[in-house]
Amino acid sequence: MRIALQQSAPEHIAAWILSGKTDIGIATEGLSQFPDLVSFPCYRWSHLIVVPDGHPLLARAPIRLEDLAEFPLITYDVGFTGRGHIDAAFERAGVKPDIVLTAMDSDVIKQYVALGLGVGIVASMAFDHGRDQGMRAMQASHLFAQNTTRLAVRRGAYLRSYAYHFIQEFAPDLTRADIDAASSGGELS
């Protein structure tokens, strides 16, 4: 068995699954919008605010969207890793953020934060207090809606045993019976 991980926009991931190019797709946004895919919620997570040590935001608690808007922001490209919730929060609050850099990858975002180019907004699981030296993370769950990462397969597709094994390693609460039932017409939400 060979696993190839490809990073792309959720609509591209959906197209790959629908065309048979891939058996399984994982994304935080968009997969549940395709009727020919069956998607399973796998885990929920929030965003964090990442700043260099000594940054002025560290003295503010709780941080508000207006506080973030005072600084250049670095976060995910549109359509990636909960970016929709970030944009929606600023829009609802009537606050215009200064998003100066975007990336698909949280390590890229953190690198630019470490260089002092702005304040990062990343997925909570992307920050490691031991590895991300010189930076501090602050909770942002009060600012941005919680995200759900989903796994999707083509509705009615035949899955080989290794695909079930991968799915169950990624989302241990999903059983083969759940996957088969949802894929053949039932739905799991």
VOBA-178959 format. One line per 4 residues: number of its first residue (from 0); their letters; for each residue x, y, z of N, C-alpha, C. Coordinates in nm, 3 decimals. Each point is the difference from the previous one (the first is absolute). Example, Ala and Ser with C-alpha at 12.3 -4.5 7.8 and 13.67 -1.06 7.14 Angstrom:
BEGIN
0 = as = 1.319 -0.569 0.780 -0.089 0.119 0.000 0.090 0.120 0.000 | -0.035 0.105 -0.072 0.082 0.119 0.006 -0.077 0.109 0.073
***
This chain:
BEGIN
0 = mria = 0.084 -0.117 0.000 -0.084 0.117 0.000 0.089 0.123 0.000 | -0.042 0.102 -0.071 0.072 0.125 -0.006 -0.098 0.113 0.031 | 0.042 0.090 0.087 -0.082 0.116 0.033 0.071 0.122 -0.054 | -0.072 0.079 -0.077 0.052 0.126 -0.052 -0.089 0.111 0.053
4 = lqqs = 0.057 0.094 0.073 -0.076 0.111 0.053 0.015 0.119 -0.093 | -0.112 0.055 -0.043 -0.002 0.117 -0.087 -0.075 0.110 0.071 | 0.055 0.118 0.004 -0.064 0.114 0.063 -0.065 0.084 -0.108 | -0.127 0.034 0.020 -0.069 0.082 -0.099 -0.126 0.059 0.061
8 = apeh = -0.068 0.080 -0.079 -0.126 0.061 0.043 -0.107 -0.109 0.011 | -0.095 0.016 0.091 -0.104 -0.101 0.019 -0.075 -0.037 -0.128 | -0.026 0.098 -0.088 -0.071 -0.033 -0.124 0.084 -0.089 -0.090 | 0.132 0.016 0.003 0.087 -0.089 -0.078 0.003 -0.140 0.061
12 = iaaw = 0.004 -0.005 0.132 -0.002 -0.130 0.068 -0.129 -0.073 -0.035 | -0.112 0.070 0.003 -0.129 -0.061 -0.036 0.003 -0.051 -0.144 | 0.055 0.078 -0.090 0.007 -0.041 -0.141 0.086 -0.126 -0.015 | 0.110 -0.010 0.075 0.085 -0.119 -0.007 -0.075 -0.124 0.049
16 = ilsg = -0.076 0.015 0.107 -0.077 -0.114 0.051 -0.106 -0.040 -0.102 | -0.074 0.098 -0.051 -0.108 -0.028 -0.095 0.051 -0.063 -0.129 | 0.120 0.036 -0.043 0.056 -0.056 -0.124 0.064 -0.136 0.021 | 0.018 -0.040 0.125 0.068 -0.126 0.029 0.151 0.013 0.009
20 = ktdi = 0.053 0.121 -0.012 0.145 0.020 0.011 0.049 -0.035 0.140 | -0.087 0.021 0.099 0.032 -0.035 0.138 -0.120 -0.066 0.064 | 0.025 -0.080 0.102 -0.108 -0.069 0.070 -0.056 0.081 0.116 | 0.085 0.079 0.064 -0.036 0.068 0.124 0.047 0.145 -0.006
24 = giat = -0.081 0.091 0.049 0.039 0.140 0.012 -0.022 0.049 0.142 | 0.084 0.090 0.044 -0.011 0.058 0.134 0.010 0.151 -0.015 | -0.097 0.072 0.057 0.002 0.146 -0.006 -0.088 0.056 0.112 | 0.025 0.124 0.031 -0.081 0.067 0.102 -0.118 0.072 -0.064
28 = egls = 0.013 0.043 -0.120 -0.108 0.074 -0.064 -0.043 -0.069 -0.129 | -0.129 0.002 -0.026 -0.051 -0.031 -0.132 -0.041 -0.142 -0.035 | 0.056 -0.102 0.061 -0.028 -0.136 -0.045 -0.146 -0.041 0.018 | -0.068 0.055 0.098 -0.140 -0.038 0.024 -0.096 0.063 -0.100
32 = qfpd = 0.050 0.086 -0.088 -0.085 0.070 -0.096 -0.019 -0.077 -0.131 | 0.062 -0.116 -0.015 -0.007 -0.075 -0.124 -0.092 -0.121 0.018 | -0.115 -0.004 -0.068 -0.097 -0.108 0.023 0.051 -0.140 -0.038 | 0.098 -0.009 -0.088 0.053 -0.131 -0.038 0.112 -0.048 0.090
36 = lvsf = 0.029 0.077 0.104 0.096 -0.042 0.101 -0.075 -0.027 0.130 | 0.050 -0.092 0.076 -0.048 -0.017 0.136 0.117 0.041 0.089 | -0.029 0.092 0.092 0.108 0.049 0.085 -0.033 -0.027 0.146 | 0.104 -0.019 0.076 -0.011 -0.035 0.141 0.073 0.103 0.085
40 = pcyr = -0.066 0.054 0.101 0.071 0.089 0.091 0.100 -0.081 0.081 | 0.124 0.046 0.005 0.105 -0.076 0.068 0.045 0.065 0.130 | 0.023 0.129 -0.002 0.037 0.068 0.124 -0.027 0.149 -0.013 | -0.017 0.064 0.115 -0.027 0.144 0.008 0.122 0.069 0.060
44 = wshl = 0.024 0.121 -0.045 0.115 0.074 0.048 -0.026 0.150 -0.014 | 0.085 0.078 0.065 -0.009 0.146 -0.003 0.129 0.060 -0.054 | -0.003 0.130 -0.024 0.119 0.072 -0.042 0.075 0.055 0.121 | 0.128 0.025 -0.020 0.085 0.068 0.097 0.058 0.125 -0.064
48 = ivvp = 0.033 0.096 0.084 0.074 0.119 -0.044 0.145 -0.024 0.039 | 0.091 0.019 -0.094 0.142 -0.025 0.023 0.077 0.130 -0.019 | 0.081 0.033 0.100 0.080 0.123 -0.004 0.142 -0.030 0.047 | 0.096 0.084 -0.037 0.135 -0.016 0.054 0.001 0.034 0.150
52 = dghp = 0.094 -0.058 0.074 0.017 0.037 0.141 0.009 0.152 0.012 | -0.064 0.055 0.103 0.007 0.143 0.025 -0.097 0.084 -0.080 | -0.085 -0.061 -0.080 -0.094 0.077 -0.084 -0.103 0.073 0.087 | -0.043 0.121 -0.040 -0.096 0.077 0.079 -0.135 -0.071 0.025
56 = llar = -0.041 -0.090 -0.089 -0.128 -0.071 0.020 0.003 -0.089 0.124 | 0.119 -0.040 0.043 0.010 -0.086 0.118 -0.051 0.068 0.126 | -0.004 0.134 0.001 -0.046 0.075 0.117 -0.150 0.025 -0.003 | -0.066 -0.043 -0.108 -0.144 0.024 -0.011 -0.076 -0.129 0.027
60 = apir = -0.099 0.010 0.085 -0.081 -0.118 0.027 -0.140 0.046 0.039 | -0.103 -0.053 -0.054 0.005 -0.087 -0.117 0.025 0.081 -0.128 | 0.059 -0.063 -0.096 0.027 0.065 -0.129 -0.131 0.015 -0.076 | -0.015 0.115 -0.062 -0.119 0.028 -0.081 0.040 0.005 -0.147
64 = ledl = -0.098 -0.011 -0.088 0.028 0.012 -0.143 0.059 0.138 -0.032 | -0.045 0.102 0.070 0.053 0.134 -0.020 0.149 0.006 0.035 | 0.040 -0.078 0.102 0.142 -0.008 0.036 0.081 -0.062 -0.113 | -0.051 -0.108 -0.055 0.070 -0.068 -0.110 0.013 0.090 -0.122
68 = aefp = -0.105 0.079 -0.026 -0.002 0.085 -0.119 0.104 0.112 0.006 | 0.058 0.022 0.117 0.105 0.103 0.013 0.134 -0.047 -0.058 | 0.011 -0.130 -0.029 0.128 -0.058 -0.044 -0.016 -0.068 -0.135 | 0.109 -0.010 -0.077 -0.005 -0.081 -0.122 -0.024 -0.146 0.039
72 = lity = -0.088 -0.067 -0.073 -0.034 -0.139 0.031 0.052 -0.095 -0.106 | 0.035 -0.119 0.045 0.048 -0.106 -0.087 -0.085 -0.122 0.032 | -0.068 -0.053 -0.100 -0.086 -0.116 0.025 -0.012 -0.084 -0.128 | -0.099 -0.088 0.000 -0.016 -0.095 -0.110 -0.061 0.066 -0.124
76 = dvgf = 0.031 -0.061 -0.115 -0.064 0.040 -0.125 -0.150 -0.019 0.011 | -0.075 0.075 -0.077 -0.146 -0.014 -0.003 -0.034 -0.145 -0.037 | -0.093 -0.059 0.074 -0.043 -0.137 -0.026 0.079 -0.104 0.077 | 0.099 0.039 0.078 0.084 -0.096 0.072 -0.016 0.017 0.151
80 = tgrg = 0.001 -0.111 0.068 0.020 -0.010 0.145 -0.081 0.102 0.079 | -0.129 0.005 -0.029 -0.090 0.086 0.077 0.008 0.147 -0.031 | 0.062 0.037 -0.110 0.012 0.142 -0.036 -0.137 0.065 -0.010 | -0.100 -0.074 -0.045 -0.134 0.056 -0.010 -0.052 0.051 0.133
84 = hida = 0.032 -0.069 0.109 -0.043 0.045 0.132 0.074 0.126 0.044 | 0.124 0.013 -0.040 0.077 0.121 0.032 -0.061 0.119 -0.072 | -0.022 -0.013 -0.131 -0.058 0.110 -0.077 -0.139 0.036 0.050 | -0.081 -0.102 0.031 -0.137 0.025 0.047 -0.002 0.075 0.132
88 = afer = 0.091 -0.033 0.091 0.003 0.069 0.130 0.031 0.148 -0.017 | 0.099 0.033 -0.082 0.033 0.140 -0.023 -0.117 0.072 -0.068 | -0.060 -0.065 -0.097 -0.112 0.063 -0.073 -0.118 0.027 0.094 | -0.037 -0.099 0.081 -0.110 0.018 0.096 0.027 0.115 0.096
92 = agvk = 0.124 0.016 0.040 0.036 0.105 0.095 0.020 0.135 -0.067 | -0.002 0.003 -0.133 0.023 0.125 -0.071 0.142 0.050 0.013 | 0.094 -0.092 0.017 0.142 0.034 0.018 0.076 -0.044 -0.124 | 0.082 0.088 -0.054 0.078 -0.033 -0.120 0.140 -0.045 0.040
96 = pdiv = 0.031 -0.129 -0.020 0.134 -0.047 0.034 0.101 0.039 -0.109 | 0.125 0.008 0.040 0.109 0.028 -0.094 0.076 -0.130 -0.023 | -0.055 -0.085 -0.087 0.064 -0.129 -0.029 0.106 0.024 -0.107 | 0.126 -0.008 0.043 0.112 0.036 -0.088 0.063 -0.120 -0.068
100 = ltam = -0.013 -0.118 0.060 0.056 -0.122 -0.058 -0.095 -0.115 0.026 | -0.010 -0.091 -0.099 -0.078 -0.121 0.020 0.081 -0.120 -0.048 | -0.033 -0.116 0.054 0.070 -0.124 -0.038 -0.094 -0.118 0.022 | 0.033 -0.112 -0.061 -0.076 -0.123 0.022 0.051 -0.073 0.122
104 = dsdv = 0.119 0.031 0.043 0.068 -0.079 0.101 0.029 0.082 0.125 | -0.033 -0.054 0.116 0.021 0.073 0.126 0.147 0.021 0.032 | 0.089 -0.089 -0.042 0.143 0.022 0.024 0.051 0.123 -0.074 | -0.053 0.024 -0.118 0.036 0.120 -0.075 -0.049 0.124 0.075
108 = ikqy = -0.124 -0.006 0.047 -0.056 0.112 0.076 0.086 0.029 0.122 | 0.034 -0.104 0.076 0.080 0.018 0.122 0.139 0.055 -0.033 | 0.057 -0.040 -0.110 0.132 0.052 -0.038 -0.005 0.150 -0.022 | -0.105 0.047 -0.068 -0.012 0.144 -0.022 -0.029 0.075 0.129
112 = valg = -0.075 -0.062 0.091 -0.022 0.060 0.132 0.134 0.012 0.072 | 0.079 -0.107 -0.002 0.131 0.001 0.065 0.091 0.109 -0.057 | -0.016 0.031 -0.127 0.079 0.106 -0.064 -0.052 0.140 0.034 | -0.113 0.006 0.072 -0.055 0.128 0.041 -0.085 0.070 -0.105
116 = lgvg = -0.050 -0.076 -0.098 -0.077 0.062 -0.107 -0.148 0.015 0.031 | -0.045 -0.055 0.113 -0.141 0.016 0.036 -0.041 -0.097 0.108 | -0.129 0.005 0.032 -0.064 -0.087 0.099 -0.062 -0.116 -0.075 | 0.024 -0.122 0.045 -0.053 -0.117 -0.067 -0.132 -0.048 0.059
120 = ivas = -0.084 -0.053 -0.086 -0.121 -0.071 0.043 0.010 -0.138 -0.062 | 0.018 -0.102 0.088 0.023 -0.137 -0.046 -0.093 -0.097 0.071 | -0.006 -0.121 -0.051 -0.076 -0.107 0.065 0.066 -0.037 0.132 | -0.082 -0.029 0.099 0.053 -0.028 0.135 0.100 -0.116 0.000
124 = mafd = -0.022 -0.101 -0.082 0.090 -0.115 0.000 0.132 0.028 -0.071 | 0.012 0.118 -0.061 0.121 0.034 -0.074 0.108 0.063 0.088 | -0.033 0.031 0.124 0.097 0.065 0.087 0.050 -0.099 0.104 | 0.132 -0.010 0.011 0.065 -0.088 0.096 0.087 0.087 0.091
128 = hgrd = -0.038 0.011 0.127 0.071 0.089 0.092 0.149 -0.037 0.013 | 0.033 -0.125 -0.014 0.139 -0.042 0.010 0.081 0.030 -0.125 | -0.062 -0.014 -0.115 0.070 0.016 -0.128 -0.003 0.144 -0.051 | -0.107 0.071 0.026 -0.016 0.135 -0.054 0.059 0.104 0.095
132 = qgmr = 0.132 -0.008 0.012 0.074 0.090 0.089 -0.006 0.144 -0.050 | -0.004 0.094 0.094 0.000 0.141 -0.035 -0.137 0.054 -0.034 | -0.102 -0.086 0.012 -0.137 0.042 -0.030 -0.092 -0.041 0.113 | -0.110 0.071 0.011 -0.103 -0.030 0.100 -0.133 -0.016 -0.071
136 = amqa = -0.082 -0.090 0.051 -0.133 -0.023 -0.057 -0.105 0.043 0.101 | -0.107 0.061 -0.052 -0.111 0.044 0.084 -0.130 -0.054 -0.058 | -0.089 -0.039 0.088 -0.129 -0.054 -0.043 -0.077 0.101 -0.084 | -0.070 -0.051 -0.101 -0.084 0.086 -0.083 -0.139 -0.060 -0.015
140 = shlf = -0.032 -0.100 0.083 -0.131 -0.068 -0.012 -0.115 0.095 0.030 | 0.026 0.108 0.072 -0.105 0.098 0.028 -0.021 0.096 -0.119 | 0.091 -0.004 -0.096 -0.009 0.090 -0.116 -0.054 -0.068 -0.125 | 0.041 -0.124 -0.022 -0.032 -0.069 -0.124 -0.076 -0.128 0.029
144 = aqnt = -0.097 -0.032 -0.086 -0.081 -0.121 0.017 0.089 -0.125 -0.004 | -0.046 -0.101 0.068 0.072 -0.126 0.001 -0.006 -0.064 -0.139 | 0.102 -0.076 -0.034 0.011 -0.065 -0.131 -0.016 -0.150 0.014 | -0.048 -0.063 -0.106 -0.011 -0.145 -0.003 0.077 -0.052 -0.121
148 = trla = 0.097 -0.085 0.025 0.071 -0.064 -0.109 -0.078 -0.125 -0.039 | -0.020 -0.015 -0.130 -0.082 -0.110 -0.052 0.083 -0.088 -0.093 | -0.037 -0.125 -0.006 0.058 -0.097 -0.092 -0.111 -0.037 -0.096 | 0.031 -0.011 -0.130 -0.103 -0.030 -0.100 0.044 -0.111 -0.093
152 = vrrg = -0.099 -0.075 -0.046 0.016 -0.102 -0.104 -0.113 0.019 -0.101 | 0.018 -0.057 -0.118 -0.104 0.008 -0.102 -0.116 -0.090 0.041 | -0.121 0.053 -0.008 -0.119 -0.075 0.036 -0.008 -0.127 -0.086 | -0.017 -0.113 0.065 -0.013 -0.128 -0.070 0.131 -0.060 -0.048
156 = aylr = 0.113 0.063 0.028 0.130 -0.052 -0.048 0.038 -0.125 0.077 | 0.069 -0.089 -0.069 0.056 -0.119 0.064 0.129 0.041 0.068 | 0.008 -0.025 0.129 0.122 0.032 0.074 0.074 -0.130 0.033 | 0.128 0.000 -0.024 0.082 -0.117 0.035 0.027 0.001 0.151
160 = syay = 0.044 -0.113 0.051 0.018 -0.012 0.145 0.102 0.100 0.053 | 0.104 0.033 -0.078 0.097 0.097 0.048 -0.061 0.140 0.013 | -0.100 0.031 -0.083 -0.067 0.130 0.012 -0.079 0.006 0.131 | -0.071 -0.108 0.032 -0.071 -0.005 0.128 0.099 0.013 0.116
164 = hfiq = 0.112 -0.069 -0.012 0.101 0.005 0.107 0.051 0.144 0.018 | 0.032 0.067 -0.111 0.046 0.138 0.008 -0.106 0.088 0.066 | -0.125 -0.013 -0.045 -0.110 0.081 0.056 -0.012 -0.023 0.150 | 0.009 -0.125 0.043 -0.016 -0.029 0.141 0.121 0.045 0.082
168 = efap = 0.118 0.007 -0.060 0.116 0.057 0.068 -0.017 0.151 0.015 | -0.054 0.064 -0.103 -0.018 0.145 0.001 -0.117 0.041 0.090 | -0.108 -0.079 -0.005 -0.121 0.031 0.077 -0.046 -0.126 0.072 | 0.060 -0.032 0.115 -0.028 -0.126 0.069 -0.146 -0.025 0.036
172 = dltr = -0.080 0.105 0.008 -0.142 -0.020 0.033 -0.083 -0.050 -0.117 | 0.055 0.008 -0.122 -0.073 -0.050 -0.116 0.020 -0.150 -0.015 | -0.109 -0.072 -0.013 0.010 -0.144 -0.024 -0.022 -0.028 -0.148 | 0.038 -0.117 -0.042 -0.024 -0.040 -0.139 -0.149 0.002 -0.029
176 = adid = -0.081 -0.042 0.096 -0.146 0.000 -0.017 -0.052 0.143 -0.020 | 0.053 0.096 0.075 -0.039 0.141 -0.018 0.033 0.048 -0.140 | 0.121 -0.032 -0.043 0.047 0.044 -0.133 -0.087 -0.060 -0.108 | -0.024 -0.133 0.007 -0.080 -0.068 -0.101 -0.144 0.051 -0.002
180 = aass = -0.058 0.020 0.116 -0.139 0.046 0.007 -0.014 0.138 -0.063 | 0.090 0.090 0.035 -0.007 0.137 -0.054 0.031 0.001 -0.149 | 0.096 -0.080 -0.043 0.040 -0.001 -0.140 -0.109 -0.059 -0.090 | -0.083 -0.088 0.056 -0.104 -0.064 -0.083 -0.134 0.074 0.007
184 = ggel = -0.002 0.114 0.064 -0.125 0.077 -0.003 -0.038 0.060 0.132 | 0.041 -0.059 0.110 -0.028 0.061 0.130 0.092 0.119 0.017 | -0.012 0.069 0.107 0.086 0.117 0.023 0.045 0.004 0.144 | 0.121 0.039 0.019 0.057 0.020 0.133 0.036 0.147 0.008
188 = s = -0.043 0.068 0.102 0.031 0.144 0.006 0.074 0.036 0.125
***
